[in-house]
Amino acid sequence: MASSPSTVEAPSSTQYLLGALLTLLSAVAFSSKAILVKLAYRFPEVDPVTLLALRMLFSLPLFLLSAVWTGRRHRNARLTRRDWATLVFLGLMGYYLASLFDFLGLQHVSASMERLILFVYPTIVVLINAGMGRQRIQPVQILALLLTYFGIGLAFAGESLGDTPGNLWLGGALVFASAVTYAIYLVGSGHLIPRLGSTRYTSYAMSIACLGVLTHYAVTNAGLPTELPGDVYGFAVLMALIATVLPAFLLAEGIRIVGSGNASIIGSIGPVSTIVLAYVFLGERLVFLQWIGTALVMAGVLTITLRGKKPGLARRDA
């Protein structure tokens, strides 16, 4: 008997392994973003808006090419004016504001702490959906939320014992605002991703966000950032290619093969990857409280992820 046209074949073990590897590489590549930002901040001429503008300037051509290519392949999925308005809002919310808050926050917190705070976005998605009446919070999720935010508190206390420059509370609040805006983006994108596909949707949203960031830079600065040290441009190119464009498409393909729930679980390597990279390239070392806090946060977020397994919960980064 012929199978239904709507039946989706499960991936073979080789395909699943490939999808898992792509998702893992995506998480590691995304985690390098905070490291590159911290390296660029070592130059006093660099400010967050300029660095973010360079990242988006080098990313924009590739996302535009992808948007044109995927748009031609899926001409039947036409966008209404309301769809475009939603895309603009979500693109600016998820990748413009979230990235801006993140870059501002990285002036004041370590790369490891930044990644840990960003990692709590699935818990925020659960809280937003509960607040909107879309789902009830189950007892196991309440426990996961308590674990997660108690872990953040421990990690934050450990961070305060270190020598991180700047205002720790301000930095933590800004990075948490990044996680909140990204969670809003995820909650609002649920009806467009199934229609457009993750790659096309990401291309459109990122292109809009790039234009938003560049507009912000043009309004707040006179002229192009041409007076920076050469190393800063190198970090910005690496940030655009390795920590933005490449992992976005690796993740999209990984989700296609293994599914968003499994991709979320595999992507939980992100905080650990950032800790390792921060140790190697920045000399950051976690104190005991931060290790305990990291373990609690990861346990809480993984519980939330395993409980929900909602489409689109795989992290794409700010």
N, C-alpha and C positions, 0 to 999 in steps of 0.2 A: 504494500500500500504506500502510495507516495506521501511524502511528508508535507505538512502544511507550509505554504510559502512564508508564513510568519515565524516558522520555527528557526531559532538561532542555534547553530551548532556550538557545543561547548569546545573551547580550545583544547588542542592536544597538549600533552605534557611538555613538549618542546616549545609550543606557542606560549603556554602559560609561563614557562621559565623565561622566555624572551620578554613577555609583558612585565613580569616581575622585575627583571633586570632593568628595563627601560624606566620603570617607576622608581626603582632604587637610585639609578643614575640621576634622574630628575630631582629627587629629594636632596641628594648630595650637591648637585649643581646649584639648586636654589639656596642651599645653606651657605654657599660661598659668598652670597651677596653682602651679608653683614661684615664679612672679613674684608672684602674689597672696599666697602664704605669706610671702615675703620682705618684701613691703610691710606685711603685718600684724605681722610681728616687729619692725618699727620702733617699735611701741608697747610700752613695758616691761611693761604689765599683761598681755600675751598670753603664754601658754605653749602648747606643742605639743598637749597633750591637750585643752585648752579650745578651741583653734582647730579641731582635728579634729572635736570634738564638734559645734561649730556647723556645720561643713561637712556632716556627716552628718544633723544635725537638719533642715536646710533641704532636704536631698536625699531623706530618707526618704519623705515623703508622695507624691512623684512616682514613686519606685520601687515603692511599695506599690500605687498605682493601676495602674501598668503590670503588676505581678505579677497583680493581680486580673483585669485585662482579658485578658492573654495566657492566663491559666489557664482562663478561660471559653471562649476560642477553641479551646483544645487540651485539652478534657476527656478525650479518649481516651488521652492520654499521662499516665497516673496514676503517682504516685510511691509507691514502697514505703517502708517504714521505713528500710531500708538506704539508699535514695536520699536521703531527708531527712537521715539522719545524715551522708552524704557531702557533701550541700549545705551543711550547717551547718559541717562541718570546713573545706571549701574556701572558703566565704564568709568565715569568720573568718581563714583563712590568707591568702587572696589580697587581701582588701580591708580587713581590720581590722589584722592584724599588718603587712602590707606598707605600709599607709598610716601606721601609727604609727611604724614605723622610718624612713619617709621624712620625716615631719614633724620627728622628732627630729634626723635627720641634717642637715636644712636649716638648723638653728641654727649649723652649723659649716662648711658648704661653700657655694660659690656656686650659683646656680640652674643655670648652664651645666654645672657639674661634676656636679650631681645628675642632670640629664637624661642625661648621657653614661654615668654608671654604671648608671642604670636601663636604658639601651638595650641592655645586654649580656645581658638575660634569655634571648634565644634560645640563646646559648652554654651557659647553665646548664641549659636544657631538654635540650640534646644530651648534656651530661655526666650528668644524672640518668638519662636513658633508657639511656645506655651502662652506668651503674652498676647499673641494674636488669636488664640483659641484654636490653633491648628492641631495641637497635640497636647496630651496631658503628660506631666513629668511623673515617671514611675519611681517607686522607692529606690531601685538600684541606680537610677540616674541622679537622684538626690544625693546618694552616697558618693557617686562619682564626682558630682559638683563640689561636695565638701572636700573630698580628697584633692581635687585639682587646685582649688583656691587656697587650701591650707598649704599645699606644696609650693604655690607661688609665694605665699607669705614667708615660708622658710627660706626659699631661694633668695627672696628680696632681703631678708634679714642677713643672710650670708653675704650678699652683694654689698651691704652697707659696711661690712667689716673690711672690705678691700680698699683699693686705692683708686677706684674709678673716678675720674674727674667730673665736675659738673653737678647738677642738681638731680640726684637719684630719683626722688619722688616725681619730679617733672618728667624725666625721661621715661620712667615706668608708666606714667599716665598717658604720655603720647604714644608709646608702643601699644598700650592697651586700647587706645582710641583707634589705632590702626587695625587691631584685631576685630573691634566692634564694626568698623566700616566695612571690612572684608566680609564679616558674617552677614551684614545687611545685603551686600552684593550677592552672596550665595542664596539667601532666602528669596531674593527677588528674581533670580535667574532661572528658577526651576522650570518655567513654562517655555522659555526660549531655547534652552540647550537641547531638549529632545527634538525640536523642529529644525534647528540649524546644525546640530552636531557640535561637539566640544571644540573642534579645531576652528571651524568657521566663527563660532561664537567668541572664542578667545581672541581670534584675529581682529574681529570688529571691536570688541571691548577694549583691547589693548591699543588699537589705533586711536580710538576716541580718547583714551587716557593720555596717550603720548601727546596728542594735540592740546589737551587740557593743560598738561604740565608745561609745554612750550609756550602756550599763551600766558600762563602764570609768570613764567620767566620774562617774557617780552614786556609784560605790564610792570614788573617790579625792577627791571634792569634796563640799562641803556646799552644796546649793542650785544654782539655775540661774545661768549666767554673765550677770548683768544689770548689772554695774558696769563694763563695758568702754566705750571710746570708740565713738561712732557709726560712725566709719570702719571699725572692725574688723568690725562686723556687715555693713556694706556689702561688704567684701572676702569675708566668709564666704558671703553670698548669691551673689556673682559666682562664687565657687569652686564652689558647689553647682550653679548653673545652667550656667555657661559651661564650667567645667573638670571637671564630673562627669557630670551628667545628660544634657545635650545631646550631648556627644561620644560618650557610651556608645551612644546610640541612632543617631547618625549613623554610627558605626562598624559597628553591627550591620546597618544597611541597606546600607552600602558593601560589607561582606563578602558579603551576600546577592547583590549584583549582580556584583562583580568576583572574588569568591573570597578566601579567607583568605591565600593565598600572595601574590597581587597586592596585597592590602590591606597586608600586612606591608612590601612594598617601598615602596609609596606612603607608609606611615607612617614611613619612615626620615627623613622631613623633620623629625621631632620635635626632635632635638637642634639642628638648624640654626635652627628656629623659636624654640627657647628662647634660643639665643645672641642672635638678633636682638631678641627681646622684652626680654631681660635688659640689652642695650645701651641700648635706648630708655627703659625704665622704671626700671632700677636703676643704670645707668651702668657696668655690668660690661664689661670689655674683656679679651679673651683675649691671652695672650702667644704667641710663636711656637711654643713647645713644645706648648701646648694646641691650637693649630690642627693641628699635625702629628698629635698624639694623637687628635684628633677624626676626622681623615681615616682614620687606621688603624683606629680602632674601627668606623667606619661601613663600611669595606671588609670587615672581618672579619665583622661581623654580617650584612651583605648576602650575603656568600658562604655563611654558614650558612643563611640564610633561603632563598636560591635553591636550595641543595642539598637542603633538607628539604621546604619548602612543606607543613608539617603543618597540619591544621585547627586553628584557635584560636591560631595564633602571632601574629596581629595584636594589637598592643599596646592594652590598654584602660586602662592607667595604674593607679597605686597610690593 
